[in-house]
């Protein structure tokens, strides 16, 4: 089993209406690798974006079946992390890394 780098654990930011509303409370949502845990996510976000993380919540979205046009389609599950930043700090997701 090969070791993942810091850029492999954080897959992408989640940009939705709900995540945009959470950004007003200094919370950013990221899609993370299935093997990531809270300590890894906190350390990686602090290294990549150079911010102070106060809290990390992780949510597992399970794989589910969805009916589309009469056919059953499998929607893959994923893991996402809600990262709370210290007051006064923010991450600009539009600039990239």
N, C-alpha and C positions, 0 to 999 in steps of 0.2 A: 504494500500500500504506500503510495507516494504522498509526500507531505504537500498540502495546499499552501500557496502563497497568500498574502493578505488580499490581493486583488481577486483571487478565486473564491473567497468566502462571501464577499459582497457582490452579488450578481448585477442588480440594477435598482434604481429608485422606482418606487411606485408613484405614478402621478395620476391621481384621480381627484374628483371633487372633494371627497372626504379627506384625502391626504392633504389637499391644499388648505382645507379648513383647520386641520390639526397643526399646520405649520405656524399658525398664529399663536399656538401654545408652545412653541419651540420643540415640536415633535416632527420627526422625519421618518418616512416608512421606506424600507429597503427590502427587496427580495434577496434572500440569503441561501447559501448552500444547505442541503439537507443535513449535513453533519455539523453545522455551526451551532455554537452555544452562546449564552449571554456574555461570557468572559471574552471569547474570541471576537464577537461582534463589537463589543465595547473597545477592545484594544485596536482592532482594525480601523474602525471609524476614527478614533483619535489619531492614529498614525496617518491615515490617508488625508483627512480634511483638516487636521491640526485644530481640533475643538475639544472641549471638555464635555464628556458624556456623564449625565447624572443617573440615568435609568435606562434599562433595555427590557422590553417586553417582546416575547417571541410567540407567534401564532402559527400553528400547523393547519394548512388548508388541505383537507383530504381529497383524494381522487373521487369523482362522482360521475354518474351517468346523467346525460341531458338529452332530451328528445328534441331533434331539430328536423323539421319537414318530414315527420313520421319515422325517422330513423333514430336509433339510440347511438349517441356519440359519447365517447369517454373524454372528460375534461381532466387533465392532469393536475394533481395537487402540487403544492409548493409550500415553502416556509417563508414567512415574512417577519421582519423585526421592526418594532416601533421604538425609535431611539429618541430619548428626551435629552435636549442639550441644556447647558447652563444658561441662565438668563443673560441676555445681551449678545449671545453668539448665534450664528446661523450658518447654514450651508446653502450656497447658491448652486442649485442643480442644473441651471442652464449653461454654466461655463464648462462643465465636464471636469475630468481629472487631468 
